Amino acid sequence: MNSPNPALVTERAAQRLPRVALLLLSAAYLLPGLFGRDPWKNADITAFGFMMDIARGQGHWLAPTVGGLPADGAVLPYWLGAAFIHLLGPWVGAPLAARIPFAILLGLVMMLTWYSTFHLARTEAAQPLAFAFGGEAKPIDYARAVADGALLALIASLGLLQLGHETTPELGQLFGAALFLYALAARPYRGWQSQVALMASLPIMAASGAPSIAIALGLGGLLVCRQSSYEPVRRLMLWIAAALVLAAVAATVFGAWGWRLRGYERIGSIGSLLRQLLWFLWPAWPLALWTLWRWRKHLMHRHISVPLCGALVALLACVAMGGSDRALMLALPSLAVLAAFILPTLQRSTAAAIDWFSVFFFTICALFVWVMYVAMQTGWPAKPAANVAKLAVGFVPQFSGFELVLGLLASAAWLWLVMWRTGRNRHPLWKSLALPAGGVALCWLLAMTLWLPVLDYARSYRPLVNRVAQHVPEGHCLAAPGMNVGLAAAFEYFGRYAVDAVGDEQASDCDILVLTETRDRPIEVSSGWTLVAREARPTDNDTIVAVYRRTRLGQR
């Protein structure tokens, strides 16, 4: 505990990131993908379907269904989306209304990560060494600079890009994990605020579909608080115990226990799990490991033990659930905090390596996006244009001057950031994470503006539903035994069909039968049905939707 602190930080190095730049970077990360698209296949459209069921008042608010298929118990995020659909849907459309609260949740996760790091960096053990003749960083300035670095590390994390911008219950889980992290971090400085955050965090996680992770996180928090030298932190153990009870109650009420516990399975491949960890947690994981090494004699201090607890629980949950990326996402706020504490000890050569890697990698990615965009709009270069036409059959590019201007402004901002970082700006602590975070925001913004039409065409079920609608007018009842929840939600929303995905084809009252089959294994149907058409998504020819019409209606 009395080992020397490895951090040596001058007053000049503790300057904070300009707030206008920080807000613009956060907006460039948060807002793209929020507007101008449909709910995408699988998890996104599935969650949207349950939200629509609640918003329309068709199902029970504790047990929403899509096509008769029940939800998985993570109903709290569905309530949130349904409330915004009810309030804003008539003006902005249901898909955008459903996405707004989840964008707010992601923004809150970013804010909580910043404040968690700020409070942890204020602790005495985390403060840099004092210089013999003065000139060391002031405690508050140092804490702000480290917190800026943590936010940059979170934005730079590759695993948060897609999952963090989806409309799924996992955003509620991530918010709960970040809230728990903040509650432990802020306890010495924010008494009642940390108690409120703690009492809300674990029940939110449980009601969002992660009760087992919430319980494990609470138990880890008890261990961290028990060994703390701060008396207010040790008193937080009673509040953690109460939060654990509330989490168990929430999981029982919402029926979430079975869903999560059934997800635990054996790891299929250690190699695939390691590859997932390497890219999903990049660049936070190498910086976090380096932090643990450089601060290895201070592992029991709160600025290391608190985020380490959150990261370990999420990593163990990922392993126990067979490499679940959605469980792994819960480790990102804690890993971002750990990554930030390496910045005071980062050597100049390492910082330069990070900078040059970021410049080359993200510049190449941005150029690739621009080349593909030009090919889609003009047909040149011919080969990329032909590849797009082959992969997205039937897609017709549409030009948008607004999206082009946004892409040009983002690219110009990237060039300015590169020139700033490769100049003589070597002092701020957060400088080494400016290019990784800026590069991720750049590529995300370019993809969600220049590529958004083709991505929406490829990822949405709307083109498939439109093909089926050529044979079956909207409003019909569809018998769809075995259909997955996402596709059933797409037929209900895009086609306005009444879907029965639980009944038998013969017992159903529907006159239209829709079956999902593969090209290699068509499904045999019983007599009494006539094949009308087989349709597939333009970007997925392997999965086919077969449409049948009931015959001999007079004998029913």
C-alpha positions in Angstrom: 0.0 0.0 0.0 3.0 2.3 0.6 4.6 1.6 -2.8 5.6 4.7 -4.8 3.0 6.1 -7.2 4.1 5.5 -10.9 2.4 8.7 -12.2 4.5 11.8 -12.8 2.3 14.6 -14.3 3.1 18.2 -14.8 0.6 21.0 -14.5 0.8 21.5 -18.3 0.0 17.9 -19.0 -3.2 18.1 -17.0 -5.0 20.5 -19.3 -8.5 19.3 -20.1 -9.8 18.6 -23.5 -11.7 21.6 -24.9 -15.4 21.1 -24.1 -16.6 22.2 -27.5 -14.4 19.6 -29.2 -15.5 17.0 -26.7 -19.2 17.7 -27.3 -18.7 17.7 -31.1 -16.9 14.3 -30.9 -19.6 12.8 -28.7 -22.3 14.1 -31.1 -20.4 12.6 -34.1 -20.4 9.3 -32.3 -24.0 9.3 -30.9 -26.1 10.8 -33.6 -25.1 8.9 -36.8 -27.4 5.9 -37.2 -30.2 7.5 -35.2 -32.0 8.9 -38.2 -33.1 7.7 -41.6 -33.1 3.9 -41.3 -35.4 1.0 -40.5 -35.0 -1.3 -37.5 -32.4 -3.8 -38.7 -32.6 -7.5 -38.7 -32.2 -9.8 -35.7 -31.9 -8.1 -32.3 -32.9 -4.6 -33.5 -36.2 -5.5 -35.2 -36.9 -8.1 -32.5 -36.8 -5.5 -29.7 -38.8 -3.0 -31.8 -41.5 -5.6 -32.3 -42.1 -6.0 -28.6 -42.1 -2.2 -28.1 -44.7 -1.9 -30.8 -46.8 -4.5 -29.2 -46.8 -2.6 -25.9 -47.3 0.8 -27.6 -50.4 -0.5 -29.4 -51.8 -2.0 -26.3 -52.2 -5.4 -28.0 -50.4 -7.5 -25.4 -49.9 -7.5 -21.6 -47.3 -5.0 -20.6 -45.5 -7.6 -18.5 -45.6 -10.2 -21.3 -45.4 -8.6 -24.7 -45.6 -10.9 -27.8 -44.8 -10.7 -31.5 -46.8 -13.1 -33.6 -47.7 -14.9 -30.3 -44.0 -15.4 -29.4 -43.2 -14.2 -25.9 -40.5 -11.8 -24.9 -37.4 -13.0 -23.0 -38.1 -11.2 -19.7 -36.1 -8.1 -20.5 -39.2 -5.9 -20.5 -38.0 -2.7 -18.9 -36.2 -1.5 -22.1 -39.3 -2.4 -24.1 -41.4 -0.2 -21.8 -39.0 2.6 -22.4 -39.1 2.3 -26.2 -42.9 1.9 -26.1 -43.3 5.0 -24.1 -41.3 7.1 -26.6 -43.3 5.5 -29.5 -46.5 6.5 -27.8 -45.3 10.0 -27.1 -43.2 10.8 -30.3 -44.2 8.2 -32.8 -47.0 10.2 -34.5 -44.6 13.0 -35.2 -41.2 11.4 -36.0 -42.3 7.8 -36.8 -42.1 4.7 -34.5 -38.6 3.5 -35.5 -36.9 6.9 -34.7 -39.0 7.4 -31.6 -37.9 4.0 -30.3 -34.3 4.8 -30.9 -34.2 8.1 -29.1 -34.2 6.7 -25.5 -31.5 4.3 -26.3 -29.3 7.0 -27.8 -29.9 8.9 -24.5 -28.9 5.8 -22.6 -25.6 5.5 -24.6 -25.0 9.2 -23.9 -25.6 8.6 -20.2 -23.1 5.7 -20.3 -20.5 8.0 -21.7 -21.2 10.6 -19.1 -21.1 8.1 -16.2 -17.8 6.7 -17.5 -16.4 10.2 -17.4 -17.6 11.0 -13.9 -16.6 7.6 -12.5 -13.0 8.2 -13.7 -13.1 11.7 -12.4 -14.0 10.7 -8.9 -11.6 7.8 -8.9 -8.7 10.0 -10.1 -9.4 12.4 -7.2 -8.5 9.7 -4.6 -5.2 10.2 -2.9 -3.7 6.9 -4.1 -4.4 7.9 -7.8 -2.9 11.3 -7.6 0.5 11.9 -9.2 3.6 12.4 -7.2 4.4 15.8 -5.9 7.6 17.5 -7.4 10.3 18.7 -5.1 10.1 22.3 -6.5 6.4 22.3 -7.4 4.8 22.3 -10.9 2.9 19.1 -10.5 -0.7 18.8 -11.7 -3.5 20.1 -9.5 -5.8 17.3 -8.2 -8.9 18.5 -10.0 -7.2 19.3 -13.3 -5.5 15.9 -13.2 -8.8 14.1 -12.6 -10.5 16.0 -15.5 -7.6 15.1 -17.9 -7.7 11.4 -16.9 -11.6 11.4 -17.2 -11.3 12.9 -20.7 -8.9 10.0 -21.6 -11.4 7.5 -20.3 -14.2 8.9 -22.5 -11.9 8.8 -25.5 -11.1 5.2 -24.7 -14.8 4.3 -24.6 -15.5 6.0 -27.9 -12.5 4.3 -29.5 -13.7 0.8 -28.4 -14.7 -1.2 -31.5 -17.2 -3.4 -29.7 -19.4 -0.5 -28.7 -20.0 0.7 -32.3 -22.8 -1.5 -33.5 -24.2 -2.9 -30.2 -24.1 0.5 -28.6 -26.3 2.0 -31.4 -28.9 -0.7 -31.4 -32.4 -0.6 -29.9 -32.0 -3.6 -27.6 -32.2 -4.5 -23.9 -28.4 -4.7 -23.7 -28.3 -0.9 -23.7 -30.3 -1.0 -20.5 -27.8 -3.5 -19.1 -24.9 -1.4 -20.1 -26.4 1.7 -18.5 -27.0 -0.3 -15.3 -23.3 -1.5 -15.2 -22.1 2.1 -15.8 -24.4 3.3 -13.0 -23.0 0.7 -10.6 -19.5 1.8 -11.5 -20.3 5.4 -10.8 -22.0 4.5 -7.5 -18.8 2.9 -6.2 -16.5 5.5 -7.7 -18.4 8.6 -6.4 -19.2 7.4 -2.9 -16.5 9.4 -1.0 -17.6 12.6 -2.8 -21.3 12.2 -3.6 -23.1 10.6 -0.7 -26.8 10.4 -1.5 -26.2 10.4 -5.2 -24.1 7.3 -5.1 -26.8 5.6 -2.9 -29.5 6.4 -5.4 -27.4 5.3 -8.3 -26.6 2.0 -6.5 -30.2 1.2 -5.6 -31.2 1.8 -9.2 -28.3 0.1 -11.0 -28.6 -3.6 -10.2 -32.5 -3.7 -10.5 -32.2 -2.0 -13.9 -29.7 -4.7 -15.0 -32.0 -7.4 -13.7 -35.1 -6.0 -15.4 -33.2 -5.5 -18.6 -32.4 -9.2 -18.8 -29.1 -9.7 -16.9 -30.1 -10.7 -13.4 -27.2 -13.2 -13.0 -24.6 -10.6 -14.0 -26.2 -8.0 -11.7 -25.9 -10.4 -8.8 -22.3 -11.2 -9.6 -21.5 -7.5 -9.9 -23.1 -6.8 -6.6 -21.1 -9.5 -4.9 -18.0 -8.2 -6.4 -18.9 -4.7 -5.2 -19.3 -6.1 -1.6 -15.7 -7.4 -1.7 -14.4 -4.1 -3.1 -16.2 -2.0 -0.4 -15.2 -4.4 2.4 -11.4 -3.8 1.8 -11.7 0.0 1.3 -10.0 2.3 3.7 -12.9 4.9 3.3 -15.5 4.5 6.0 -18.3 5.9 3.8 -17.4 3.3 1.2 -17.6 0.5 3.7 -21.0 1.7 4.8 -22.1 1.3 1.2 -22.2 -2.5 1.7 -25.6 -2.3 3.3 -26.9 -0.4 0.3 -25.4 -3.0 -2.1 -27.1 -5.8 -0.1 -30.4 -3.9 -0.5 -29.8 -3.4 -4.2 -29.1 -7.2 -4.6 -32.5 -7.9 -3.0 -34.2 -5.5 -5.3 -32.5 -7.1 -8.3 -33.7 -10.5 -7.3 -37.2 -9.2 -6.9 -37.1 -7.5 -10.3 -35.8 -10.6 -12.0 -38.6 -12.7 -10.4 -41.3 -10.2 -11.3 -40.2 -9.9 -14.9 -39.4 -13.6 -15.3 -35.8 -13.0 -16.4 -34.0 -15.7 -14.4 -34.6 -18.6 -16.8 -33.7 -16.6 -19.9 -30.2 -15.7 -18.7 -29.4 -19.0 -17.0 -30.4 -21.0 -20.1 -27.9 -18.9 -22.0 -24.9 -20.5 -20.2 -23.1 -23.0 -22.4 -19.7 -24.4 -23.0 -17.2 -22.5 -25.1 -17.0 -23.9 -28.5 -13.6 -22.6 -29.5 -11.0 -21.0 -27.3 -9.4 -19.5 -30.4 -12.6 -17.8 -31.5 -13.2 -16.4 -28.0 -9.7 -15.0 -27.9 -10.1 -13.4 -31.4 -13.4 -11.9 -30.2 -11.7 -10.4 -27.1 -8.9 -9.0 -29.2 -11.0 -7.0 -31.6 -14.1 -6.3 -29.5 -12.2 -4.7 -26.6 -9.6 -2.9 -28.8 -7.9 -0.5 -27.9 -9.0 -0.6 -24.3 -7.7 -4.1 -23.4 -3.9 -3.6 -24.0 -4.0 -0.2 -22.2 -6.0 -1.8 -19.3 -3.5 -4.6 -19.0 -0.6 -2.2 -19.0 -2.4 -0.2 -16.3 -2.6 -3.3 -14.2 1.1 -3.9 -14.7 2.3 -0.4 -14.0 0.0 -0.1 -11.0 0.5 -3.7 -9.9 1.5 -2.6 -6.3 -1.7 -0.6 -6.0 -4.3 -3.1 -7.1 -6.2 -2.8 -3.9 -6.6 0.9 -4.2 -10.1 2.0 -5.4 -9.0 3.6 -8.7 -7.9 0.1 -9.8 -10.1 -2.3 -7.8 -13.4 -0.7 -8.6 -13.1 -0.8 -12.5 -11.3 -4.1 -12.3 -14.3 -5.7 -10.5 -16.7 -4.6 -13.2 -14.4 -5.7 -16.0 -13.8 -9.2 -14.5 -17.5 -9.9 -13.8 -18.3 -9.0 -17.5 -15.5 -11.1 -18.8 -16.4 -14.1 -16.7 -20.0 -13.7 -17.9 -18.9 -13.6 -21.5 -16.9 -16.9 -21.0 -19.7 -18.6 -19.1 -22.2 -17.7 -21.9 -20.1 -19.2 -24.6 -18.4 -16.0 -25.8 -21.5 -13.6 -25.8 -20.5 -10.3 -27.2 -23.5 -8.6 -25.5 -22.2 -9.7 -22.1 -18.7 -8.6 -23.1 -20.0 -5.1 -23.9 -20.7 -4.6 -20.2 -16.9 -4.6 -19.5 -16.3 -1.6 -21.8 -16.9 1.3 -19.3 -14.7 -0.4 -16.7 -12.0 -1.2 -19.2 -12.1 2.4 -20.4 -11.5 3.6 -16.8 -8.6 1.3 -16.4 -7.1 2.3 -19.8 -7.2 6.0 -18.7 -4.9 5.4 -15.8 -2.0 4.3 -18.0 -1.9 7.7 -19.6 0.1 9.4 -16.8 2.8 6.7 -17.2 2.7 6.3 -21.0 6.0 6.6 -22.7 6.5 8.9 -25.7 7.5 6.1 -28.1 4.3 4.1 -27.2 2.2 7.2 -27.7 3.8 7.7 -31.1 3.1 4.1 -32.1 -0.6 4.5 -31.2 -0.8 7.7 -33.2 0.7 6.4 -36.4 -1.3 3.2 -36.3 -4.4 5.2 -35.9 -3.5 7.6 -38.7 -2.9 4.9 -41.2 -5.7 2.5 -40.2 -8.5 5.1 -40.0 -7.4 7.0 -43.0 -7.4 3.9 -45.1 -10.9 3.0 -43.7 -12.1 6.5 -44.6 -10.7 6.3 -48.1 -12.4 2.9 -48.6 -15.7 4.4 -47.6 -15.3 7.3 -50.0 -14.2 5.1 -52.9 -17.2 2.8 -52.4 -19.5 5.9 -52.2 -18.2 7.4 -55.4 -18.5 4.0 -57.1 -22.2 3.7 -56.0 -23.0 7.2 -57.2 -21.1 7.4 -60.5 -20.3 3.8 -61.5 -16.6 4.5 -61.3 -14.4 2.7 -60.3 -16.2 -0.1 -62.1 -15.2 -3.1 -60.0 -16.4 -1.7 -56.6 -19.6 -0.6 -58.3 -20.1 -4.1 -59.7 -19.5 -5.6 -56.3 -22.2 -3.4 -54.7 -24.6 -4.3 -57.5 -23.9 -8.0 -57.0 -24.2 -7.9 -53.2 -27.3 -5.6 -53.0 -29.4 -6.7 -56.0 -32.0 -4.2 -56.9 -30.5 -1.3 -54.8 -30.9 2.1 -56.5 -28.4 4.7 -55.1 -29.9 8.0 -54.2 -27.9 11.2 -53.8 -28.2 13.3 -50.7 -26.4 16.6 -50.6 -26.8 16.8 -46.8 -25.1 13.5 -46.2 -22.3 14.5 -48.6 -21.7 17.7 -46.7 -21.6 15.8 -43.4 -19.0 13.4 -44.8 -16.8 16.2 -46.2 -17.0 18.1 -42.8 -16.1 14.9 -40.9 -13.2 14.2 -43.2 -11.9 17.7 -42.9 -12.1 17.5 -39.1 -10.1 14.3 -39.3 -7.3 15.9 -41.3 -7.2 18.8 -38.8 -7.0 16.4 -35.9 -4.1 14.5 -37.6 -2.2 17.8 -38.2 -2.9 18.9 -34.6 -1.6 15.6 -33.1 1.4 15.3 -35.4 2.4 18.9 -34.5 3.9 19.9 -31.2 0.9 19.2 -29.0 2.6 16.6 -26.8 1.6 17.6 -23.3 -2.1 16.7 -22.6 -2.6 13.3 -20.9 -5.4 12.4 -23.3 -3.5 13.1 -26.5 -2.7 9.4 -27.2 -6.4 8.5 -27.4 -7.5 11.5 -29.5 -6.7 9.8 -32.8 -8.2 6.4 -32.0 -11.5 8.0 -30.8 -11.6 10.5 -33.6 -10.9 7.8 -36.2 -13.7 5.6 -34.9 -16.1 8.5 -34.9 -15.1 9.4 -38.4 -15.6 6.0 -39.8 -18.9 5.5 -38.0 -20.2 8.9 -39.3 -19.1 8.2 -42.8 -20.7 4.7 -42.8 -23.9 6.1 -41.3 -24.2 8.9 -43.9 -22.5 7.9 -47.2 -23.3 4.2 -46.8 -26.6 4.4 -44.9 -28.9 3.8 -47.9 -27.2 0.6 -49.0 -26.7 -0.6 -45.4 -30.4 0.0 -44.7 -31.3 -1.9 -47.8 -29.1 -4.8 -46.8 -29.9 -4.9 -43.1 -33.6 -4.2 -43.2 -36.4 -6.8 -43.7 -38.4 -4.2 -45.7 -37.3 -5.3 -49.2 -38.3 -8.9 -48.3 -41.7 -7.8 -47.0 -42.3 -5.7 -50.0 -41.6 -8.7 -52.3 -44.1 -10.8 -50.3 -46.6 -7.9 -50.5 -46.7 -8.4 -54.3 -48.5 -11.7 -53.7 -50.3 -11.0 -50.4 -52.0 -7.6 -49.8 -51.4 -6.0 -46.4 -53.7 -6.7 -43.5 -54.0 -10.5 -44.2 -53.5 -13.1 -41.5 -50.3 -15.1 -41.9 -49.7 -18.5 -40.4 -46.0 -18.6 -39.8 -45.0 -21.6 -37.6 -41.4 -21.7 -36.8 -40.7 -18.1 -37.9 -38.2 -16.2 -35.8 -39.4 -13.2 -33.8 -37.5 -10.6 -35.8 -39.0 -11.6 -39.1 -42.5 -11.9 -37.5 -42.0 -8.3 -36.2 -41.0 -7.2 -39.7 -44.2 -8.6 -41.3 -46.3 -7.1 -38.6 -44.8 -3.6 -38.9 -43.8 -3.2 -42.6 -46.6 -5.3 -44.1 -49.3 -4.7 -41.4 -50.0 -8.4 -41.4 -51.5 -10.3 -38.5 -48.9 -13.0 -37.8 -49.5 -16.3 -36.0 -46.1 -17.8 -35.4 -47.1 -20.3 -32.7 -50.0 -22.2 -34.2 -50.0 -25.2 -36.4 -50.5 -24.7 -40.1 -53.7 -26.8 -40.1 -55.1 -25.4 -36.9 -54.6 -21.8 -37.8 -57.5 -19.7 -39.1 -55.2 -17.9 -41.5 -55.6 -18.3 -45.3 -51.9 -17.6 -46.0 -49.0 -19.8 -44.9 -45.5 -18.3 -44.7 -42.6 -20.7 -44.0 -38.9 -19.9 -43.6 -36.7 -22.4 -45.4 -33.2 -22.7 -46.8 -32.3 -23.2 -50.4 -30.8 -26.6 -49.7 -33.7 -27.8 -47.5 -37.2 -26.8 -48.6 -40.0 -27.5 -46.2 -42.7 -30.0 -47.2 -46.2 -28.8 -46.4 -49.3 -30.8 -45.8 -52.1 -31.0 -48.4 -54.5 -28.1 -48.6 -51.9 -25.4 -49.4 -50.8 -24.1 -52.8 -47.4 -22.5 -53.4 -47.7 -18.9 -54.4 -44.1 -17.7 -54.5 -40.7 -18.1 -52.9 -39.0 -14.9 -52.1 -35.6 -14.0 -50.5 -34.0 -10.9 -49.1 -31.9 -9.2 -51.9 -28.8 -9.6 -49.9 -29.4 -13.1 -48.5 -30.3 -15.8 -51.1 -29.8 -18.7 -48.7 -32.9 -17.9 -46.5 -36.1 -18.1 -48.4 -39.7 -17.3 -47.5 -42.2 -19.6 -49.1 -45.7 -18.2 -49.4 -48.7 -20.6 -49.6 -52.4 -20.0 -50.0 -55.0 -22.2 -48.5 -57.1 -24.3 -51.0 -60.5 -25.9 -50.6 -61.8 -23.0 -48.6 -65.4 -24.2 -48.9 -64.6 -27.4 -47.0 -63.2 -25.6 -43.9 
